[in-house]
Amino acid sequence: MDLENLLYKIAQQLDNPKLASLKFLSLDHIPQRKLESIQGPLELFSTLKEKGMLAKDNLSFLKELLFHSQNLNLLIDFLKVSKEEMAKELQIPGKAQIDAYRVMLFQIFDDVSSEELKAFKFYLNQKISKEKLGDHATLLDIFVEMEKRDMLGKEKLDLLKNIFGLINQSLLKKINAYEMLNEERRNHPEKNLDGCSNGEELFKNMTISNSSSQQKSELQTSANIYRMESKPRGYCLIFNNYSFEKARKEVSKLSNMKDRNGTHVDAEALTKLFRDLHFEVLQFDDHPAKKICDILEYYRNTDHSSKDCFICCILSHGDKGIIYGIDGQEVPISKLTSYFTGSKCPSLKDKPKIFFIQACQGDSCQKGVAVETDSEQQKADLGAGPPPQKHYIPDDADFLLGMATVNNYVSYRSPSDGTWYIQSLCKELRERCPRDDILTILTEVNKEVSSKDDKKNMGKQMPQPTFTLRKKLYFPLH
């Protein structure tokens, strides 16, 4: 078969994604502007011929392109070379023409999942314009854009490592392997590592030599981290109480209790966040106390065997140790959490049970126009109230309770922007998952919320996490 006929038949088998792969792997040999103008595989082959990299008696670069781009059927059918033969040939010193750096990037592209790609774009959205990170943009497109902006290069991998360190540790290992190869070249030039330019043997050798220590490390890690792999991860219940008209009418001491303007902003933020973190989110609006308990009873009896976690968010008015239903009836926080102990909900035993409570835990001292509180408006109407609750969570393992405020104090809510606590919680979880564990994130929430001021009355707020977790808890993005 003559060269033109051979190239034509190969071109017939290359769709646009495969062409994009070949163009990316050719980047060190063909200028970027030229590659951007190429619309089809025959144009690419013509350019390679012009560069002297493709001829009847020189098909080595074409073989290497098809090999690294995983077009192994074309390599075998048209060039009569097997995968094993090609891998062996590329170990010959000076034979490989595609640098390990570009092969490493392509291998990452080939392994990344759609969810990981979304996460990668998310971490770059402050550095690269939205147009360049749109739904159409592949990871290869983003790599090229990063190179153009001098954010990525053979010796400039810190940003890439930081992001994949958060998203997928196995992809980070590929970058580390490439860096080890470069370091070996610099320190031992006499070894002539050109034959390892594709990096595959290095990756293979690293996997073999480190497998036992890696397995040991992974076992140690899994013993100290809660499993978070199921999809959905679990149920996330959101109780969003806005209208307290019933409480004002039926409970005399609550006659001044206001509707919770801004709570829907919090509910929307929580819904979007936990859906993105792969939870099945269910929202319950304006429920009385008994209905809240009935729903928790239902989910106590639900089988959570296929789930890894349970989350419950309460957005309501409250007082010391309790939250209010919209009817003004009280539910002790300790009762809310007690439904899900290991003895009462066996399918959640040894799994994290997380409660976020956005409600005041005491009397408010001031009224505000721009900022309201999630408590009654007049201390005189409330009386002494119930005694302080020392234990909000059961004496049982694997619970986390995130309170918007410490006991006796109010929490603040903006009618337009939502509450200080929930908005900070959503922001920090979105920015720090999965890099940080939940307790580290809640510490940052404490820091952020405690730095805020009610400008009119100089009010402050201090959230409070309480927990019986036995392991670190991370929320992966993929």
C-alpha positions in Angstrom: 0.0 0.0 0.0 1.5 3.4 -1.0 1.8 6.1 1.7 -1.0 8.3 0.5 -3.5 5.4 0.4 -2.3 4.2 3.8 -2.7 7.7 5.4 -6.2 8.1 3.8 -7.4 4.8 5.2 -6.1 5.7 8.7 -7.7 9.2 8.4 -11.0 7.6 7.7 -10.9 6.0 11.1 -10.1 9.2 13.1 -13.0 11.2 14.4 -12.6 14.7 15.9 -11.7 13.5 19.5 -9.1 11.2 18.1 -7.7 14.0 15.9 -7.5 16.3 18.9 -5.5 13.6 20.8 -3.0 13.4 17.9 -2.7 17.1 17.6 -2.0 17.4 21.4 0.7 14.8 21.2 2.3 16.6 18.3 2.5 20.0 20.1 6.2 19.9 20.7 6.8 19.4 16.9 4.2 21.6 15.3 3.5 25.2 16.4 0.3 25.7 18.3 -1.1 28.3 15.8 -0.6 25.8 13.0 -2.2 23.0 14.9 -5.3 25.2 15.6 -5.8 25.7 11.9 -5.8 22.0 11.2 -9.3 20.7 10.7 -8.8 17.1 9.6 -6.4 14.2 10.0 -5.1 14.5 6.4 -4.1 18.1 7.1 -2.2 16.9 10.1 -0.5 14.2 8.1 0.5 16.7 5.4 2.0 19.0 8.0 4.0 16.1 9.5 5.3 15.4 6.0 6.3 19.0 5.6 8.2 18.8 8.9 10.0 15.7 7.7 8.4 13.6 10.4 6.4 11.4 8.1 7.6 9.6 5.0 7.3 6.3 3.2 10.4 5.1 4.9 9.8 6.9 8.2 6.6 5.9 10.0 8.1 6.0 13.5 6.4 9.2 14.7 3.0 8.0 13.3 3.4 4.7 15.1 4.2 6.6 18.3 1.2 8.9 17.9 -1.2 6.0 17.4 0.4 4.1 20.3 0.2 6.9 22.9 -3.3 8.0 21.7 -4.5 4.4 22.4 -5.4 3.8 18.7 -4.0 0.4 19.0 -6.3 -1.2 16.4 -5.0 1.2 13.7 -1.4 0.5 14.8 -2.0 -3.2 14.4 -4.2 -3.2 11.3 -2.4 -0.6 9.2 1.2 -0.5 10.5 1.4 -4.2 11.5 2.9 -3.4 15.0 1.6 -4.8 18.2 1.3 -2.8 21.5 4.1 -4.9 23.0 6.4 -4.4 20.1 5.9 -0.7 20.2 6.5 -0.5 23.9 9.7 -2.4 23.5 10.8 -0.2 20.6 10.3 3.0 22.6 12.8 1.7 25.2 15.6 2.0 22.7 17.7 5.0 23.7 16.9 8.0 21.5 14.0 6.3 19.8 11.0 8.0 21.4 10.1 11.4 19.9 7.2 12.4 22.1 8.4 13.7 25.4 7.4 12.1 28.7 5.8 15.4 29.8 3.2 15.3 27.0 2.6 11.6 27.4 2.0 12.1 31.1 -0.6 14.9 30.4 -2.3 12.7 27.8 -2.4 9.7 30.2 -4.1 12.0 32.8 -6.6 13.1 30.2 -7.3 9.5 29.3 -7.9 8.5 32.9 -9.9 11.4 34.2 -13.6 10.9 34.7 -16.3 13.4 33.8 -16.9 14.3 37.4 -13.2 14.9 37.9 -13.1 17.1 34.8 -15.9 19.2 36.4 -13.9 19.5 39.6 -10.7 20.4 37.7 -12.6 23.2 35.9 -14.1 24.3 39.2 -10.6 24.8 40.8 -9.5 26.9 37.8 -12.5 29.1 37.4 -10.7 32.0 39.1 -7.7 31.7 36.8 -9.2 31.0 33.4 -12.2 32.6 31.8 -15.5 30.8 31.8 -15.5 30.7 28.0 -12.4 28.5 28.0 -13.8 26.2 30.7 -17.2 25.6 29.1 -18.9 22.3 28.7 -17.3 21.8 25.3 -13.7 22.2 26.7 -11.8 18.9 27.2 -9.0 18.4 29.6 -6.6 18.6 26.6 -8.0 22.0 25.7 -7.5 23.2 29.2 -3.9 21.9 29.3 -3.2 23.9 26.2 -4.8 27.0 27.6 -2.7 26.6 30.8 0.5 26.3 28.8 -0.4 29.5 26.9 -0.8 31.3 30.2 2.4 29.9 31.5 0.5 28.0 34.2 1.8 24.7 33.1 5.0 23.3 31.6 7.7 20.7 31.9 9.2 22.3 34.9 6.0 24.0 36.1 3.7 21.4 37.5 2.8 22.8 41.0 -0.7 24.0 40.1 -1.5 20.7 38.3 -0.2 18.7 41.4 -2.2 20.8 43.8 -5.5 20.3 41.9 -5.1 16.6 41.3 -3.9 16.1 44.8 -7.4 17.3 45.8 -9.3 15.4 43.1 -7.6 12.1 42.5 -4.4 10.8 44.1 -3.8 8.2 41.4 -3.5 10.9 38.8 -1.1 12.8 41.1 1.2 9.7 41.1 1.6 10.0 37.3 2.9 13.6 37.7 5.2 12.5 40.5 6.6 9.6 38.3 7.4 12.1 35.6 9.2 14.4 38.0 11.2 11.4 39.3 12.2 10.6 35.8 13.4 14.1 35.2 15.3 14.2 38.4 16.9 10.9 37.5 18.0 12.3 34.2 19.5 15.4 35.8 21.4 13.5 38.5 22.5 10.5 36.4 23.0 11.7 32.8 25.4 8.7 32.3 22.4 6.3 32.5 21.0 7.5 29.1 17.4 7.5 30.0 16.2 8.8 26.6 14.7 5.4 26.0 12.4 6.0 28.9 11.1 9.2 27.4 7.6 8.0 27.3 7.7 7.3 31.0 5.7 4.1 30.8 8.4 1.8 32.1 9.0 4.2 35.0 5.3 4.2 35.9 5.3 0.4 35.7 8.4 0.0 37.8 7.2 2.4 40.4 3.9 0.5 40.7 5.7 -2.8 41.3 8.4 -1.5 43.7 6.0 0.5 45.8 2.9 -1.8 45.7 3.5 -3.4 49.1 4.2 -0.1 50.8 1.3 1.6 49.0 -1.1 -1.1 50.0 0.0 -0.8 53.6 -0.4 2.9 53.5 -3.8 2.6 51.9 -4.9 0.2 54.6 -3.7 2.5 57.3 -5.5 5.4 55.6 -8.8 3.5 55.2 -8.7 2.7 58.9 -8.5 6.4 59.8 -11.0 7.8 57.2 -14.7 7.2 56.9 -15.6 5.4 53.7 -17.3 7.9 51.3 -17.7 6.1 47.9 -21.3 5.2 47.5 -23.5 7.1 45.1 -25.6 8.6 46.4 -23.4 9.0 49.5 -26.6 9.0 51.6 -29.7 11.1 52.4 -29.5 14.8 53.2 -32.7 16.1 54.8 -33.3 19.8 54.9 -36.0 21.1 57.2 -36.7 24.7 56.1 -39.1 26.5 58.5 -40.1 30.0 57.2 -43.6 30.9 58.3 -44.3 31.0 62.1 -47.8 32.5 61.9 -49.2 29.4 63.6 -46.8 29.8 66.5 -47.7 33.5 66.9 -51.4 32.6 67.1 -51.3 29.6 69.3 -48.4 30.2 71.7 -48.7 33.4 73.7 -45.0 33.6 74.6 -44.1 33.5 70.9 -46.4 36.2 69.8 -43.5 38.3 68.6 -41.7 35.5 66.7 -41.1 36.6 63.1 -41.1 34.7 59.8 -37.6 33.7 58.8 -37.0 35.9 55.8 -33.9 34.7 53.9 -34.1 31.0 54.9 -34.8 30.0 51.3 -31.4 31.4 50.3 -29.8 29.0 52.8 -32.0 26.0 51.7 -31.0 26.6 48.1 -27.3 26.8 49.0 -27.4 23.6 51.0 -29.4 21.8 48.3 -26.9 22.7 45.6 -23.9 21.9 47.7 -24.9 18.5 48.9 -26.2 17.4 45.5 -22.8 18.4 44.1 -21.3 16.2 46.9 -23.4 13.3 45.6 -26.1 13.2 48.3 -29.8 12.6 47.7 -31.3 15.8 49.0 -34.9 16.0 50.3 -36.3 19.4 51.4 -39.2 19.7 53.9 -40.8 23.2 54.1 -42.7 24.7 57.1 -43.2 21.6 59.3 -44.6 21.5 62.9 -42.6 19.8 65.6 -44.4 16.4 65.4 -44.1 16.2 61.6 -40.3 16.8 61.9 -40.1 13.9 64.4 -42.3 11.7 62.2 -40.0 12.2 59.2 -36.9 11.5 61.2 -38.6 8.4 62.5 -39.3 7.3 58.9 -35.7 7.7 57.9 -34.6 6.0 61.1 -36.5 2.9 59.8 -35.1 3.3 56.3 -32.4 0.9 55.1 -29.1 2.9 54.8 -27.0 -0.2 54.1 -26.0 0.9 50.6 -25.2 4.5 51.9 -22.0 5.8 53.6 -23.4 8.8 55.4 -26.5 10.7 56.7 -27.0 14.4 56.9 -29.8 16.5 58.5 -30.0 20.3 58.3 -32.5 22.2 60.5 -33.3 25.8 59.6 -35.6 27.2 62.1 -36.1 29.3 65.3 -34.7 27.9 68.5 -33.8 28.4 72.1 -31.4 26.7 74.6 -31.1 23.1 73.6 -34.2 23.1 71.3 -35.6 24.0 67.9 -39.1 25.1 67.2 -41.6 23.7 64.7 -43.7 26.2 62.9 -46.5 25.5 65.5 -44.2 26.8 68.2 -43.8 23.4 69.8 -40.3 22.5 71.0 -38.1 19.6 69.9 -34.9 19.0 72.0 -31.9 18.8 69.8 -30.8 15.7 71.7 -34.1 14.0 70.5 -33.4 14.9 66.8 -30.0 13.2 66.9 -31.1 10.2 69.1 -33.1 8.7 66.2 -29.9 7.6 64.5 -27.9 5.9 67.2 -26.4 2.5 66.4 -29.1 0.6 68.3 -32.0 2.6 66.8 -30.7 2.7 63.2 -28.4 -0.3 62.7 -27.8 0.4 59.0 -26.1 3.6 59.9 -23.9 2.0 62.6 -20.2 3.0 62.2 -21.2 5.6 59.6 -21.1 9.4 60.1 -24.3 11.1 61.1 -24.1 14.8 60.6 -26.5 17.5 61.8 -26.3 21.2 61.0 -28.6 23.3 63.1 -29.2 26.9 62.1 -31.2 28.3 65.0 -30.7 30.6 68.0 -29.8 29.0 71.3 -30.8 31.8 73.5 -32.5 35.2 73.7 -31.8 38.0 71.3 -30.8 41.3 72.7 -31.5 43.7 69.8 -33.8 44.1 66.9 -32.4 44.8 63.4 -33.8 45.8 60.1 -31.1 44.4 57.7 -30.3 41.6 60.1 -32.8 39.6 62.1 -32.3 36.7 64.6 -33.6 33.2 64.7 -35.0 33.7 68.2 -37.9 35.5 69.9 -37.7 39.2 69.8 -38.3 40.1 73.4 -36.7 38.5 76.4 -39.5 39.4 78.7 -41.9 37.3 76.7 -39.8 34.2 77.0 -39.3 33.7 80.7 -36.5 31.6 82.0 -36.8 28.9 79.4 -35.6 25.3 79.7 -32.3 24.5 81.5 -29.2 24.4 79.4 -28.7 21.1 77.6 -25.3 19.6 78.1 -25.6 16.8 75.6 -27.1 17.5 72.2 -25.7 14.3 70.6 -26.1 10.8 72.0 -23.4 9.1 73.9 -22.8 7.1 70.8 -20.0 7.1 68.2 -19.9 8.7 64.7 -22.0 11.8 65.3 -21.2 15.4 64.3 -23.4 18.3 65.3 -22.7 21.7 63.8 -24.4 24.5 65.7 -24.8 28.0 64.3 -24.1 29.5 67.8 -23.1 28.5 71.3 -25.6 28.1 74.0 -27.6 31.1 75.3 -26.9 33.2 72.2 -28.6 34.3 69.0 -27.5 33.6 65.4 -27.8 36.2 62.6 -29.8 36.0 59.4 -29.9 38.5 56.5 -33.3 38.6 54.7 -31.5 38.9 51.4 -28.3 36.8 51.8 -29.3 34.1 54.3 -27.6 33.3 57.6 -24.0 33.9 58.5 -23.5 30.3 59.5 -25.1 28.4 56.6 -23.6 30.7 53.9 -20.1 30.3 55.5 -20.6 26.6 55.9 -21.5 26.1 52.2 -18.7 28.4 51.0 -16.0 26.6 53.0 -17.2 23.1 52.1 -17.3 24.1 48.4 -13.8 25.6 48.5 -12.1 23.0 50.7 -13.6 19.6 49.8 -11.9 17.2 49.4 -8.6 18.8 50.5 -9.6 19.2 54.2 -11.6 17.0 56.6 -14.8 18.3 58.0 -13.5 19.4 61.4 -10.8 21.5 59.7 -13.5 23.0 57.5 -15.7 23.8 60.5 -12.8 25.5 62.3 -12.6 27.8 59.2 -16.3 28.4 59.5 -15.9 29.4 63.1 -13.1 31.8 62.1 -15.1 33.4 59.4 -18.4 33.7 61.2 -16.8 35.0 64.4 -15.1 37.8 62.4 -18.5 39.1 61.2 -20.3 42.0 63.0 -23.9 43.2 63.1 -22.8 46.7 62.1 -25.9 48.3 63.6 -25.7 46.7 67.1 -22.2 45.3 67.1 -23.6 41.8 67.5 -21.2 38.8 67.2 -21.7 35.1 66.7 -19.7 32.0 67.5 -20.6 28.6 65.9 -20.0 25.4 67.9 -19.3 21.9 66.5 -19.7 18.9 68.8 -18.7 15.4 67.7 -18.1 11.8 68.5 -16.4 11.1 65.2 -13.7 8.4 65.4 -12.1 8.9 62.0 -11.4 11.8 59.6 -14.4 12.7 57.4 -13.8 13.9 53.9 -16.3 14.6 51.1 -14.8 13.6 47.7 -15.9 15.5 44.6 -15.9 12.4 42.3 
